[in-house]
Amino acid sequence: MKLDAYLQRIEYAESPANDLPTLRAITFAHATSIPFECLDPLAGKPVSLDIDDIEDKLVRRRRGGYCFEQNALLAAALRELGFKVDELSARVWYNTLVGTTPPRTHIFLAVTVDGTRWLADCGLGGSTPTALMELDRIGDNQEMLGETRRIVPIDGRLVPTFMHQALFGDQWSDIYEFTGETMPKIDQEMGNWWTSSHPDSKFRKNLIVARLNRDGTRYSVVNNEFLHRQSAQILDRIEIESREQLSELLLERFRLELPESAAVGFLF
């Protein structure tokens, strides 16, 4: 991996080390520099998980991506710096329709520093954590920039299972469940194929773009609505009425160019 190019892409100007402050800073810099986006599935383009292709897309071409791309890139950078990184599988419940079970198609990282495992995740779109979480700190509120999160056990499962939750206003929302099981590359390929290609994948039927800002606020586009928000508080809302307006907004707020082949006509 070309670590210098990656650090320049995420605007990290310090000298990285194998320690917790570096892990915190790089994860935050990544989450606030590389947007989450699903433009390739909408354009009918395959999403490659080859690390050279991910580097080309997210670093050299300055695009964004979703969890399999974002967290693979972050994991590669952290391993270059000597961190112990495990890639864990999860089932995302956030914004899932009641009565449906989402597929296990999310990947996040467990990074071990001085015997403590930290949850690092730059691929959760508008729910990407604003900081690291202690992965084995069960039941306690974990305060971070502009938000509160926690990890709680789920009762009644055959194997120990946990839910990552976020506090929006006075309500806890389920983000994703996990068992701590790693996701081998072949399972990542299967999940990535479903996510990018299956007609029932939400990324084939919806335009989703998001970015965490360094002040803890978020930009997001879900179909034809742009939001600027702080946790559950809406700071700005824009209804997008044309492809031209969408293209201008993506460039201005996310530094992304809308691919000509992106099939977004259904929005208007």
C-alpha positions in Angstrom: 0.0 0.0 0.0 1.2 3.5 -0.8 0.9 4.9 2.7 2.1 8.4 2.0 -0.5 8.9 -0.7 -3.2 7.7 1.6 -2.2 10.0 4.5 -2.1 12.9 2.0 -5.6 12.0 0.8 -7.0 12.1 4.4 -5.1 15.3 5.2 -3.1 13.7 8.0 0.1 15.7 8.3 1.6 14.2 11.5 4.2 11.5 11.8 2.2 8.3 12.4 3.1 5.8 15.1 1.8 2.5 16.4 -0.2 3.9 19.3 -3.7 4.9 20.3 -3.4 8.6 19.5 -2.4 7.8 15.9 -5.2 5.2 15.6 -7.7 7.9 16.8 -6.4 10.6 14.5 -6.2 8.5 11.3 -9.6 7.0 11.8 -11.1 10.4 12.3 -9.2 11.9 9.4 -10.4 9.1 7.1 -14.0 9.4 8.1 -14.0 13.2 7.5 -12.1 13.1 4.2 -13.4 10.2 2.2 -17.2 10.3 1.6 -19.5 7.3 1.8 -21.2 6.7 -1.6 -22.8 4.1 -3.7 -22.6 5.7 -7.1 -21.0 2.7 -8.9 -23.9 0.3 -8.1 -26.3 2.9 -9.5 -24.2 3.2 -12.6 -24.2 -0.6 -13.0 -20.5 -0.8 -12.4 -18.9 -3.7 -10.4 -17.2 -2.8 -7.1 -13.8 -4.3 -6.8 -12.3 -5.3 -3.5 -8.8 -5.6 -4.8 -6.7 -3.3 -2.7 -5.0 -1.7 -5.7 -8.5 -0.9 -7.2 -9.7 0.5 -3.9 -6.6 2.7 -3.7 -7.1 3.9 -7.3 -10.7 4.8 -6.7 -10.6 6.3 -3.2 -7.1 7.7 -3.1 -5.9 8.5 -6.6 -9.3 9.3 -8.2 -10.6 10.8 -4.9 -13.9 9.0 -5.0 -15.7 7.5 -2.0 -17.1 4.1 -1.4 -19.0 1.9 1.0 -18.0 -0.3 4.0 -16.1 -3.0 2.1 -14.0 -0.4 0.3 -13.6 2.1 3.1 -12.7 -0.3 5.9 -10.4 -2.4 3.7 -8.5 0.8 2.9 -8.3 1.8 6.5 -7.3 -1.7 7.6 -4.5 -1.8 5.0 -3.1 1.5 6.2 -3.2 0.5 9.9 -1.5 -2.8 9.1 1.3 -0.9 7.3 1.8 1.0 10.6 2.0 -2.3 12.5 -1.5 -2.4 14.1 -3.2 -5.7 14.8 -6.5 -5.5 12.8 -9.4 -8.0 12.6 -12.2 -7.5 10.1 -15.5 -8.4 11.7 -18.9 -9.0 10.1 -22.2 -7.3 11.1 -25.8 -7.0 10.2 -27.0 -3.4 9.9 -30.4 -2.7 11.4 -30.3 1.1 11.1 -33.1 2.3 8.7 -34.2 -1.3 8.1 -37.9 -1.8 7.5 -39.9 -3.3 10.3 -40.5 -7.0 9.8 -37.5 -7.6 7.5 -34.1 -9.1 8.4 -31.1 -7.3 6.8 -28.3 -9.4 5.3 -25.0 -9.7 7.1 -23.2 -7.4 4.6 -21.3 -5.0 6.8 -17.7 -5.1 7.8 -16.0 -3.1 10.6 -12.6 -3.3 12.3 -11.4 -4.4 15.7 -8.0 -2.9 16.3 -6.0 -4.1 19.3 -3.7 -1.6 21.1 -2.0 -2.5 24.4 -4.5 -5.3 25.0 -7.6 -3.2 24.4 -9.8 -3.8 21.3 -11.2 -0.7 19.6 -14.1 -0.6 17.2 -13.1 1.5 14.1 -15.6 2.0 11.3 -15.4 4.5 8.4 -18.0 2.8 6.3 -21.4 3.3 7.9 -22.6 6.2 5.9 -24.7 8.7 7.9 -24.1 6.6 11.0 -20.3 6.4 10.9 -19.1 6.8 14.5 -17.3 10.1 15.2 -14.6 8.3 17.2 -13.3 4.9 18.3 -15.4 2.7 20.6 -14.1 0.3 23.2 -15.3 -3.0 21.7 -15.4 -5.0 24.9 -16.9 -2.2 27.1 -20.4 -3.7 27.3 -23.4 -1.7 28.5 -21.6 1.6 29.2 -22.4 4.8 27.4 -19.4 5.9 25.3 -19.3 9.7 24.8 -17.6 11.0 21.6 -17.7 14.1 19.4 -21.4 15.2 19.4 -22.9 11.8 20.2 -23.3 8.9 22.6 -23.0 5.3 21.7 -23.0 1.9 23.4 -22.6 -1.8 22.9 -25.2 -4.0 24.6 -25.8 -7.8 24.7 -28.8 -9.3 22.8 -30.6 -11.9 24.9 -31.8 -15.2 23.6 -29.2 -16.0 21.0 -27.4 -19.3 20.7 -24.0 -17.5 20.5 -23.1 -14.3 22.3 -24.4 -11.4 20.2 -24.1 -7.7 20.6 -25.9 -4.6 19.3 -24.1 -1.3 18.5 -26.5 1.5 19.4 -26.5 5.3 19.0 -28.5 7.8 21.1 -30.6 10.2 18.9 -32.4 12.7 21.1 -33.7 10.6 23.9 -34.1 7.3 21.9 -31.5 4.6 21.4 -31.4 3.3 17.8 -30.0 0.0 16.8 -27.1 0.4 14.4 -25.7 -3.1 13.8 -25.5 -6.5 15.5 -22.3 -8.6 15.6 -21.0 -11.7 17.2 -17.3 -10.9 17.0 -16.9 -13.4 14.1 -14.3 -12.3 11.5 -15.4 -12.0 7.8 -12.9 -13.8 5.6 -12.2 -12.3 2.1 -14.4 -14.9 0.4 -17.3 -13.8 2.6 -16.5 -10.2 1.9 -16.7 -10.9 -1.8 -20.1 -12.6 -1.4 -21.4 -9.7 0.6 -20.0 -7.1 -1.8 -21.5 -8.9 -4.7 -25.0 -8.9 -3.1 -24.6 -5.2 -2.0 -23.5 -3.9 -5.4 -25.4 -6.2 -7.8 -28.5 -7.8 -6.3 -31.7 -6.0 -7.4 -33.0 -6.0 -3.7 -29.9 -4.2 -2.4 -30.7 -0.8 -1.1 -27.7 0.6 -3.0 -29.2 -0.5 -6.3 -32.5 1.3 -5.5 -31.3 4.4 -3.6 -28.8 7.2 -3.9 -26.9 7.4 -0.6 -24.0 9.7 0.0 -22.7 10.9 3.4 -19.7 12.5 5.1 -18.8 13.3 8.6 -17.5 16.8 9.1 -14.6 17.7 11.5 -17.0 19.7 13.7 -19.1 16.5 14.3 -21.9 17.6 12.0 -22.9 15.4 9.0 -23.8 15.9 5.4 -26.0 13.3 3.7 -28.0 12.8 0.6 -30.6 10.1 0.6 -32.3 10.1 -2.8 -33.5 13.6 -3.5 -33.0 15.1 0.0 -29.9 16.7 1.4 -29.5 17.1 5.1 -26.9 18.9 7.3 -27.4 17.7 10.8 -25.9 17.4 14.3 -27.0 14.1 15.7 -30.8 14.2 15.5 -30.9 18.0 15.0 -31.5 19.1 11.4 -29.4 22.2 10.6 -30.3 22.5 6.9 -32.5 20.6 4.5 -32.6 20.9 0.7 -35.0 19.1 -1.7 -33.0 18.2 -4.8 -35.2 18.7 -7.9 -32.9 17.9 -10.9 -29.8 16.0 -11.9 -28.0 19.3 -12.4 -28.7 20.4 -8.9 -27.6 17.0 -7.6 -24.4 17.2 -9.5 -23.6 20.7 -8.2 -24.4 19.7 -4.6 -22.2 16.6 -4.7 -19.3 18.6 -6.0 -19.8 21.4 -3.5 -20.5 19.4 -0.3 -18.7 16.1 -0.9 -16.2 16.9 -3.6 -17.6 14.2 -5.8 -18.4 14.2 -9.5 -21.7 12.5 -10.5 -20.8 9.8 -13.0 -22.6 10.3 -16.4 -23.8 6.7 -16.2 -25.3 7.0 -12.7 -29.0 6.0 -13.1 -30.6 8.7 -10.9 -33.5 9.6 -13.2 -35.9 7.8 -10.8 -35.3 10.6 -8.3 -36.9 13.2 -10.4 
